[in-house]
Structures are given as structure tokens and as C-alpha cells.
Amino acid sequence: MGALTLDILLGDVRSLKQKRSVVRPLIAELQRRYPSIAVAETGHLDLHRRAEVGLAVVSSSAGNCNEVMDACERMVAFRPEIELLSARHRLYNDED
């Protein structure tokens, strides 16, 4: 199992309503492209220009988890209205 946390800065967003209009489609696109992941806005809920998006991947291999997390990170990084500030990958094993 893997977890990815993305800290993003939103472009010209001046309200929480505008923030939702950027973050919700992003989450929906991630879910549509990668149906095996669970994804949600997980942080910076009260800030209108920042968002934290978390996702979890369950797979039988660490390599596949890394591939999916890398693809998700790239998809977010290449969106013009978003600046990816940081991405934290974490793999879990049976002992965690």
C-alpha cells in the first residue's frame, strides 16, 4: 500500500468557493484516470490558495504503487492552474 500527499498552491483563487471549483475537478480527474486509488482533500481546508490532496493506492507490489503515485504526481504538476509545492510518497508493508 502507498500514500501520496500533495501540497499545492492554487493560482488566481480568491475564495473558498473558487478553491472548490479547482480542487473538486482535480480530485474527480484523478479518480477517473486511476480508479484503483482513494483520493480526497486532506488539509489546508480553511485557506483559499492552498490545498493538500491525499491519495492511497493498494497494490500487490511496491513497484506498481510507485508507478501510480508518480503518474498522479505528474498529472497534478502539469496542470497550469496549480503549482505543486511538495509531494510526499510513503510505502507501507505488512508490519506498518
PyMOL commands that place a pseudoatom at each C-alpha (Angstrom):
pseudoatom trace, name=CA, resn=MET, resi=1, chain=A, elem=C, hetatm=0, pos=[0.000, 0.000, 0.000]
pseudoatom trace, name=CA, resn=GLY, resi=2, chain=A, elem=C, hetatm=0, pos=[1.202, 3.513, -0.734]
pseudoatom trace, name=CA, resn=ALA, resi=3, chain=A, elem=C, hetatm=0, pos=[0.197, 7.015, 0.234]
pseudoatom trace, name=CA, resn=LEU, resi=4, chain=A, elem=C, hetatm=0, pos=[0.879, 10.266, -1.572]
pseudoatom trace, name=CA, resn=THR, resi=5, chain=A, elem=C, hetatm=0, pos=[0.353, 13.721, -0.098]
pseudoatom trace, name=CA, resn=LEU, resi=6, chain=A, elem=C, hetatm=0, pos=[0.408, 16.678, -2.472]
pseudoatom trace, name=CA, resn=ASP, resi=7, chain=A, elem=C, hetatm=0, pos=[0.753, 20.232, -1.178]
pseudoatom trace, name=CA, resn=ILE, resi=8, chain=A, elem=C, hetatm=0, pos=[-0.466, 22.594, -3.879]
pseudoatom trace, name=CA, resn=LEU, resi=9, chain=A, elem=C, hetatm=0, pos=[-0.718, 26.319, -4.403]
pseudoatom trace, name=CA, resn=LEU, resi=10, chain=A, elem=C, hetatm=0, pos=[-3.699, 27.442, -6.426]
pseudoatom trace, name=CA, resn=GLY, resi=11, chain=A, elem=C, hetatm=0, pos=[-3.455, 30.248, -8.980]
pseudoatom trace, name=CA, resn=ASP, resi=12, chain=A, elem=C, hetatm=0, pos=[-5.860, 33.190, -9.072]
pseudoatom trace, name=CA, resn=VAL, resi=13, chain=A, elem=C, hetatm=0, pos=[-8.249, 31.960, -6.379]
pseudoatom trace, name=CA, resn=ARG, resi=14, chain=A, elem=C, hetatm=0, pos=[-9.868, 34.495, -4.072]
pseudoatom trace, name=CA, resn=SER, resi=15, chain=A, elem=C, hetatm=0, pos=[-12.444, 32.493, -2.148]
pseudoatom trace, name=CA, resn=LEU, resi=16, chain=A, elem=C, hetatm=0, pos=[-13.125, 29.023, -0.792]
pseudoatom trace, name=CA, resn=LYS, resi=17, chain=A, elem=C, hetatm=0, pos=[-15.846, 28.662, -3.431]
pseudoatom trace, name=CA, resn=GLN, resi=18, chain=A, elem=C, hetatm=0, pos=[-13.314, 29.282, -6.211]
pseudoatom trace, name=CA, resn=LYS, resi=19, chain=A, elem=C, hetatm=0, pos=[-10.925, 26.875, -4.485]
pseudoatom trace, name=CA, resn=ARG, resi=20, chain=A, elem=C, hetatm=0, pos=[-13.575, 24.144, -4.594]
pseudoatom trace, name=CA, resn=SER, resi=21, chain=A, elem=C, hetatm=0, pos=[-14.090, 24.833, -8.316]
pseudoatom trace, name=CA, resn=VAL, resi=22, chain=A, elem=C, hetatm=0, pos=[-10.408, 23.941, -8.883]
pseudoatom trace, name=CA, resn=VAL, resi=23, chain=A, elem=C, hetatm=0, pos=[-9.885, 21.153, -6.333]
pseudoatom trace, name=CA, resn=ARG, resi=24, chain=A, elem=C, hetatm=0, pos=[-13.064, 19.133, -6.972]
pseudoatom trace, name=CA, resn=PRO, resi=25, chain=A, elem=C, hetatm=0, pos=[-12.398, 18.661, -10.709]
pseudoatom trace, name=CA, resn=LEU, resi=26, chain=A, elem=C, hetatm=0, pos=[-8.792, 17.741, -9.935]
pseudoatom trace, name=CA, resn=ILE, resi=27, chain=A, elem=C, hetatm=0, pos=[-9.901, 15.041, -7.500]
pseudoatom trace, name=CA, resn=ALA, resi=28, chain=A, elem=C, hetatm=0, pos=[-12.550, 13.809, -9.948]
pseudoatom trace, name=CA, resn=GLU, resi=29, chain=A, elem=C, hetatm=0, pos=[-9.987, 13.557, -12.758]
pseudoatom trace, name=CA, resn=LEU, resi=30, chain=A, elem=C, hetatm=0, pos=[-7.568, 11.608, -10.549]
pseudoatom trace, name=CA, resn=GLN, resi=31, chain=A, elem=C, hetatm=0, pos=[-10.356, 9.177, -9.614]
pseudoatom trace, name=CA, resn=ARG, resi=32, chain=A, elem=C, hetatm=0, pos=[-11.448, 8.814, -13.245]
pseudoatom trace, name=CA, resn=ARG, resi=33, chain=A, elem=C, hetatm=0, pos=[-7.934, 8.154, -14.568]
pseudoatom trace, name=CA, resn=TYR, resi=34, chain=A, elem=C, hetatm=0, pos=[-6.896, 5.887, -11.698]
pseudoatom trace, name=CA, resn=PRO, resi=35, chain=A, elem=C, hetatm=0, pos=[-9.992, 4.062, -10.424]
pseudoatom trace, name=CA, resn=SER, resi=36, chain=A, elem=C, hetatm=0, pos=[-7.933, 1.957, -8.012]
pseudoatom trace, name=CA, resn=ILE, resi=37, chain=A, elem=C, hetatm=0, pos=[-6.986, 4.944, -5.812]
pseudoatom trace, name=CA, resn=ALA, resi=38, chain=A, elem=C, hetatm=0, pos=[-8.777, 6.678, -2.976]
pseudoatom trace, name=CA, resn=VAL, resi=39, chain=A, elem=C, hetatm=0, pos=[-8.309, 10.459, -3.102]
pseudoatom trace, name=CA, resn=ALA, resi=40, chain=A, elem=C, hetatm=0, pos=[-9.556, 13.429, -1.064]
pseudoatom trace, name=CA, resn=GLU, resi=41, chain=A, elem=C, hetatm=0, pos=[-8.698, 16.946, 0.012]
pseudoatom trace, name=CA, resn=THR, resi=42, chain=A, elem=C, hetatm=0, pos=[-6.958, 16.357, 3.339]
pseudoatom trace, name=CA, resn=GLY, resi=43, chain=A, elem=C, hetatm=0, pos=[-5.516, 19.656, 4.501]
pseudoatom trace, name=CA, resn=HIS, resi=44, chain=A, elem=C, hetatm=0, pos=[-5.459, 23.448, 4.308]
pseudoatom trace, name=CA, resn=LEU, resi=45, chain=A, elem=C, hetatm=0, pos=[-9.252, 23.350, 4.251]
pseudoatom trace, name=CA, resn=ASP, resi=46, chain=A, elem=C, hetatm=0, pos=[-9.627, 26.917, 5.534]
pseudoatom trace, name=CA, resn=LEU, resi=47, chain=A, elem=C, hetatm=0, pos=[-7.056, 28.508, 3.183]
pseudoatom trace, name=CA, resn=HIS, resi=48, chain=A, elem=C, hetatm=0, pos=[-8.282, 29.628, -0.207]
pseudoatom trace, name=CA, resn=ARG, resi=49, chain=A, elem=C, hetatm=0, pos=[-4.972, 29.482, -2.156]
pseudoatom trace, name=CA, resn=ARG, resi=50, chain=A, elem=C, hetatm=0, pos=[-3.532, 26.267, -0.660]
pseudoatom trace, name=CA, resn=ALA, resi=51, chain=A, elem=C, hetatm=0, pos=[-4.766, 22.707, -0.761]
pseudoatom trace, name=CA, resn=GLU, resi=52, chain=A, elem=C, hetatm=0, pos=[-3.483, 19.355, 0.382]
pseudoatom trace, name=CA, resn=VAL, resi=53, chain=A, elem=C, hetatm=0, pos=[-4.634, 16.341, -1.569]
pseudoatom trace, name=CA, resn=GLY, resi=54, chain=A, elem=C, hetatm=0, pos=[-4.017, 12.855, -0.218]
pseudoatom trace, name=CA, resn=LEU, resi=55, chain=A, elem=C, hetatm=0, pos=[-4.347, 9.604, -2.056]
pseudoatom trace, name=CA, resn=ALA, resi=56, chain=A, elem=C, hetatm=0, pos=[-3.917, 5.950, -1.228]
pseudoatom trace, name=CA, resn=VAL, resi=57, chain=A, elem=C, hetatm=0, pos=[-3.001, 3.110, -3.555]
pseudoatom trace, name=CA, resn=VAL, resi=58, chain=A, elem=C, hetatm=0, pos=[-3.411, -0.577, -2.759]
pseudoatom trace, name=CA, resn=SER, resi=59, chain=A, elem=C, hetatm=0, pos=[-1.441, -3.000, -4.894]
pseudoatom trace, name=CA, resn=SER, resi=60, chain=A, elem=C, hetatm=0, pos=[0.293, -6.338, -4.622]
pseudoatom trace, name=CA, resn=SER, resi=61, chain=A, elem=C, hetatm=0, pos=[3.654, -4.760, -5.471]
pseudoatom trace, name=CA, resn=ALA, resi=62, chain=A, elem=C, hetatm=0, pos=[5.552, -1.714, -4.282]
pseudoatom trace, name=CA, resn=GLY, resi=63, chain=A, elem=C, hetatm=0, pos=[6.629, -1.033, -7.854]
pseudoatom trace, name=CA, resn=ASN, resi=64, chain=A, elem=C, hetatm=0, pos=[3.058, -0.676, -9.044]
pseudoatom trace, name=CA, resn=CYS, resi=65, chain=A, elem=C, hetatm=0, pos=[2.227, 1.602, -6.092]
pseudoatom trace, name=CA, resn=ASN, resi=66, chain=A, elem=C, hetatm=0, pos=[5.167, 3.830, -7.003]
pseudoatom trace, name=CA, resn=GLU, resi=67, chain=A, elem=C, hetatm=0, pos=[4.143, 3.919, -10.677]
pseudoatom trace, name=CA, resn=VAL, resi=68, chain=A, elem=C, hetatm=0, pos=[0.593, 5.009, -9.846]
pseudoatom trace, name=CA, resn=MET, resi=69, chain=A, elem=C, hetatm=0, pos=[1.752, 7.617, -7.307]
pseudoatom trace, name=CA, resn=ASP, resi=70, chain=A, elem=C, hetatm=0, pos=[4.316, 9.010, -9.769]
pseudoatom trace, name=CA, resn=ALA, resi=71, chain=A, elem=C, hetatm=0, pos=[1.673, 9.238, -12.504]
pseudoatom trace, name=CA, resn=CYS, resi=72, chain=A, elem=C, hetatm=0, pos=[-0.720, 11.057, -10.171]
pseudoatom trace, name=CA, resn=GLU, resi=73, chain=A, elem=C, hetatm=0, pos=[2.017, 13.458, -9.107]
pseudoatom trace, name=CA, resn=ARG, resi=74, chain=A, elem=C, hetatm=0, pos=[2.901, 14.211, -12.745]
pseudoatom trace, name=CA, resn=MET, resi=75, chain=A, elem=C, hetatm=0, pos=[-0.735, 14.794, -13.646]
pseudoatom trace, name=CA, resn=VAL, resi=76, chain=A, elem=C, hetatm=0, pos=[-1.105, 17.381, -10.885]
pseudoatom trace, name=CA, resn=ALA, resi=77, chain=A, elem=C, hetatm=0, pos=[2.276, 19.005, -11.580]
pseudoatom trace, name=CA, resn=PHE, resi=78, chain=A, elem=C, hetatm=0, pos=[1.451, 19.609, -15.243]
pseudoatom trace, name=CA, resn=ARG, resi=79, chain=A, elem=C, hetatm=0, pos=[-1.824, 21.415, -14.592]
pseudoatom trace, name=CA, resn=PRO, resi=80, chain=A, elem=C, hetatm=0, pos=[-1.285, 25.093, -15.440]
pseudoatom trace, name=CA, resn=GLU, resi=81, chain=A, elem=C, hetatm=0, pos=[-3.580, 26.497, -12.729]
pseudoatom trace, name=CA, resn=ILE, resi=82, chain=A, elem=C, hetatm=0, pos=[-1.746, 24.647, -9.946]
pseudoatom trace, name=CA, resn=GLU, resi=83, chain=A, elem=C, hetatm=0, pos=[1.768, 24.881, -8.533]
pseudoatom trace, name=CA, resn=LEU, resi=84, chain=A, elem=C, hetatm=0, pos=[2.902, 21.685, -6.843]
pseudoatom trace, name=CA, resn=LEU, resi=85, chain=A, elem=C, hetatm=0, pos=[4.839, 22.759, -3.737]
pseudoatom trace, name=CA, resn=SER, resi=86, chain=A, elem=C, hetatm=0, pos=[5.703, 19.294, -2.440]
pseudoatom trace, name=CA, resn=ALA, resi=87, chain=A, elem=C, hetatm=0, pos=[4.882, 15.630, -2.853]
pseudoatom trace, name=CA, resn=ARG, resi=88, chain=A, elem=C, hetatm=0, pos=[5.436, 13.071, -0.102]
pseudoatom trace, name=CA, resn=HIS, resi=89, chain=A, elem=C, hetatm=0, pos=[5.431, 9.377, -1.038]
pseudoatom trace, name=CA, resn=ARG, resi=90, chain=A, elem=C, hetatm=0, pos=[5.141, 6.658, 1.574]
pseudoatom trace, name=CA, resn=LEU, resi=91, chain=A, elem=C, hetatm=0, pos=[5.033, 2.896, 1.163]
pseudoatom trace, name=CA, resn=TYR, resi=92, chain=A, elem=C, hetatm=0, pos=[3.567, 0.660, 3.842]
pseudoatom trace, name=CA, resn=ASN, resi=93, chain=A, elem=C, hetatm=0, pos=[4.295, -3.013, 4.367]
pseudoatom trace, name=CA, resn=ASP, resi=94, chain=A, elem=C, hetatm=0, pos=[2.677, -5.740, 6.446]
pseudoatom trace, name=CA, resn=GLU, resi=95, chain=A, elem=C, hetatm=0, pos=[4.388, -4.591, 9.653]
pseudoatom trace, name=CA, resn=ASP, resi=96, chain=A, elem=C, hetatm=0, pos=[3.130, -0.963, 9.470]
for i in range(1, 96): cmd.bond("trace and resi %d" % i, "trace and resi %d" % (i + 1))
show_as sticks, trace
zoom trace
